[in-house]
Structures are given as structure tokens and as C-alpha cells.
Amino acid sequence: MGTTVNMTGLRAASDEAPAAGHVDDVAVAELFRTEYEPMLRLAFVMLRSDAQAQDVVHDSMAKLIERWATVENPGAYLRTIVVNRSRDLLRWRRRWSWKPLPEIASDDADVDFVTDLLDGLSPTRRAIVVLRFYEQCTIPEIAELLRMREGTVKSQLHRSLHSLREEIES
């Protein structure tokens, strides 16, 4: 009988001895405990949909568990998966003109204004702005996460901020 993994990533049952490079249940549980909420917030800021943010984070955790034995830095790898999966969904939305159902209305008009501004950016530019100013990532960290050159991140960030300024001023 094979090993089954539940939603928290913990092994439920196994009749065979763990293979070399098996999933470390304690490490997975600790990563889930420490990173689930921050990754959920990151996905939500990018997607503006609680349900899709949860799906992205759960899918990302499952993908991380599949590759656990080969991943050097699970936290960074998880963030990369969450950002890339969120970007994929944003591209899909643009392609099919999909808009998320309105979430619970915010009492803060500033938050609504900022999220509306972010909606106007491309998925890549939105990811760069969110990573830089919401996640407080450095330019080299963003470049590594998005697999871009640092110069490309800087120019995309500059163009994004210019675009946001123009939108605010109009």
C-alpha cells in the first residue's frame, strides 16, 4: 500500500518503509504552520479572491510536498509556486475576461482604490509591485522568484509605479 498525504501534508498511512528523500512530516507541518497565512495573504493580494487564493496555496503546498526531497529552501520555493500560480490565474482571467465575484466589501475606500489600481497592471507587474511593497522583497529576491534579471525587475517596477502615478493623477 502506498503513502497517502492529507491536506496538511502529513503522512496518513504507509505499509512500506520510507524511501530515501521521503517527506519529513515534522518539517512540512512546521512550514505549513508558519507559511500558510502569509502565502494566503500574498495570493489574496494578487488575486482579490479568497477562494482562489486558498486554492493556489493548497495546490502550491501539494506541489512542494511532491518535490520535497529535491528542494533546498522550501519556504522560498513555496513563495515562488504561489506567485507563479497566481500569475497564471491572472493571465487566464485576462484571456477570458473573467472578474472575481465581489468579496466582502471593505470599509476602507483607500484599500479598494489601491486594489483597483493593481487590477490595471499586467500579472507580472502586479507580482513585482506586490512582492516589493507588500512582501518587502528586495530586487534580487524578486528577480530570483520571478526568474528575471534584476534590471528587468527594476525597469518593470519603474514602469508600474509610473503607470500607477498617472492613474492616481487622472
C-alpha positions in Angstrom: 0.0 0.0 0.0 1.3 3.5 -0.8 1.7 6.6 1.3 -1.2 9.0 1.3 -0.9 12.7 2.1 -3.7 14.7 3.6 -4.3 18.5 3.2 -1.8 19.4 5.9 0.9 17.4 4.2 1.2 14.8 6.9 1.5 11.1 6.0 -1.7 9.3 6.9 -0.7 5.7 6.5 2.0 3.6 5.0 2.9 -0.1 4.8 6.3 0.4 3.4 9.5 1.8 4.8 10.2 5.4 4.0 12.2 5.8 0.8 15.4 7.9 0.7 14.4 11.5 0.4 11.0 11.0 1.9 8.8 13.8 3.1 9.8 15.0 6.6 6.3 15.2 8.3 7.5 17.5 11.1 9.2 19.9 8.7 6.2 20.0 6.4 3.8 20.6 9.4 6.1 23.4 10.7 6.3 25.0 7.2 2.6 24.8 6.9 2.1 26.4 10.3 4.5 29.3 9.6 3.9 30.0 5.9 0.2 29.2 5.3 -1.2 32.6 6.4 1.5 34.7 4.7 1.1 32.8 1.5 -2.7 33.1 1.7 -2.4 36.9 2.1 0.1 37.1 -0.8 -2.2 35.1 -3.1 -5.2 37.2 -2.0 -3.5 40.5 -2.6 -2.6 39.3 -6.1 -5.9 37.7 -7.0 -8.5 39.5 -4.9 -10.4 36.3 -4.4 -10.3 34.4 -1.2 -11.4 31.1 -2.7 -8.8 31.2 -5.5 -6.1 32.3 -3.0 -6.9 29.2 -0.9 -6.8 27.0 -4.0 -3.5 28.4 -5.1 -1.9 27.9 -1.6 -3.2 24.4 -1.3 -2.1 23.5 -4.8 1.3 25.0 -4.1 1.7 23.1 -0.8 0.9 19.9 -2.7 3.4 20.6 -5.4 6.0 21.4 -2.7 5.4 18.1 -1.0 5.8 16.2 -4.3 9.2 17.8 -4.7 10.2 18.0 -1.0 13.3 15.8 -1.3 14.8 17.9 -4.1 14.0 21.4 -2.7 16.8 23.2 -0.9 14.7 26.1 0.5 11.1 25.0 1.0 9.8 28.4 2.1 11.3 30.2 -0.9 10.1 27.5 -3.3 6.6 27.7 -1.8 6.5 31.5 -2.4 7.7 31.0 -5.9 5.0 28.5 -6.6 2.3 30.8 -5.1 3.4 33.8 -7.1 3.7 31.8 -10.4 0.3 30.1 -9.9 -1.3 33.5 -9.1 0.2 35.0 -12.2 -1.1 32.0 -14.3 -4.6 32.7 -12.9 -4.3 36.4 -13.7 -3.3 35.7 -17.3 -6.2 33.2 -17.6 -8.6 35.9 -16.3 -7.4 38.4 -18.8 -7.6 35.9 -21.6 -11.2 35.0 -20.8 -12.2 38.4 -19.4 -13.1 36.8 -16.0 -13.7 39.0 -13.0 -13.9 37.6 -9.5 -17.1 37.8 -7.6 -17.0 40.7 -5.2 -15.6 39.7 -1.8 -16.9 41.1 1.4 -17.0 44.8 0.9 -14.1 46.7 2.5 -15.0 49.7 4.8 -11.7 51.3 3.7 -12.0 53.2 0.5 -8.2 53.5 0.2 -7.8 49.7 0.2 -10.5 49.5 -2.6 -8.7 52.2 -4.6 -5.3 50.5 -4.3 -6.7 47.1 -5.3 -8.5 48.7 -8.3 -5.2 50.3 -9.3 -3.4 46.9 -9.0 -6.1 45.3 -11.2 -4.9 47.6 -14.1 -1.4 46.2 -14.1 -0.3 43.1 -16.0 0.2 39.9 -13.9 4.0 40.3 -14.0 3.9 43.9 -13.0 1.3 43.3 -10.3 3.5 40.5 -8.9 6.6 42.8 -8.8 4.7 45.6 -7.0 3.1 43.2 -4.5 6.4 41.5 -3.8 8.3 44.7 -3.4 5.8 46.7 -1.3 3.6 44.2 0.3 6.0 41.3 0.9 9.0 43.7 1.3 11.2 41.7 -1.0 14.4 43.1 -2.4 15.1 43.5 -6.1 17.4 40.4 -6.1 14.8 38.4 -4.3 12.1 39.4 -6.8 14.4 38.6 -9.7 15.1 35.1 -8.3 11.4 34.5 -7.5 10.2 35.5 -11.0 13.3 34.2 -12.8 14.1 37.6 -14.3 17.2 39.7 -14.4 17.5 42.4 -11.8 17.5 45.1 -14.4 14.2 43.8 -15.8 12.6 43.9 -12.4 13.8 47.4 -11.8 12.5 48.7 -15.1 9.2 46.9 -14.7 8.8 48.3 -11.2 9.6 51.8 -12.5 7.1 51.5 -15.3 4.5 50.1 -12.9 4.9 52.9 -10.5 4.8 55.4 -13.3 1.6 53.9 -14.6 0.1 53.9 -11.1 1.1 57.6 -10.6 -0.6 58.5 -13.9 -3.7 56.7 -12.9 -3.8 58.4 -9.5 -3.3 61.8 -11.0 -6.0 61.4 -13.6 
